[in-house]
């Protein structure tokens, strides 16, 4: 685990994950999804949205934060937010 400074100057703990751990974890807990929507504003009339999802219980949030940091994208949403 490493720490980094955020914009307010507080130290944030960053959970660093091993790529092999990520591979195994995602194989068991992750899903890939491709959504296709009709959208007349798009060049070919459709919008394609590739998505990657990983679900965990609240007490495993550090793993999700580690994935978010590793890939430098995404967001974490609580199930209550859906």
N, C-alpha and C positions, 0 to 999 in steps of 0.2 A: 504494500500500500504506500502510495506517495502522497505528498500534500502539494497544493498549488494555491496561489493567491487569487481571489476573485476581485472584481472591480471595487468592492467596498474595502478591500484590504484585509478581509478575514481569511484565515487559512481553511481550505476545503480538503477533505480527505478524498483522494482519488483511488478507487479500487482497480488495480492493474490486473488484467486477466491474461493468462497464457493462451495463445492461439489454439493449442490442442484441447485445452479445457473448453474453449468457446465452441469448437467443432463438436465435441461430444455433448455439450449442454444443449446446443441448438438442435442436434439430431433428435434428442429426447423431448425437448420442450418448445421448439420453435416451429413455425409454419410460414410458408410462402403463399402469397395470394395475389392474383392479378385481377383487378376489377376493370371491366370494359363498359363504358357508358356512351350513349349517343350524345353528341355535343355538336350542334351545327356551327359553332364558332371555331371548331378545330378544322384543320386543312382537309382531312379525309372524313369528317363528320363523326369521329369517335374519339374518346379520351381513354387512354390506357394508364392505369395507376398500379404499378407494382408495389406490393407491401410485404413487409416481413414482421411477424408478430412473435413475441415471447411472453408467456404468462407465468407469474409467480405469486406466491402469497406475500403479504405485506412484510413479513419478517425476513424475506429474501430480497428486499429492495436493493441492497448493496450490489447484488449480482447484476440486476437490471441497470443500475447506475454505471457499473463497470462496462457492460455492453454498449451503453450509450456513449461513454467516453472512448472506448476502443474504436467504434465506428465513426465517431464525431458527427452523429446525426441521430434523429429520432426524438422521442419524448416518452415520459413515463406517465401513465394515466391510472388513477385509482379506479377500481371496478365500480365504485359508487358514482363516478363521473359519467358512466355510460347511459 
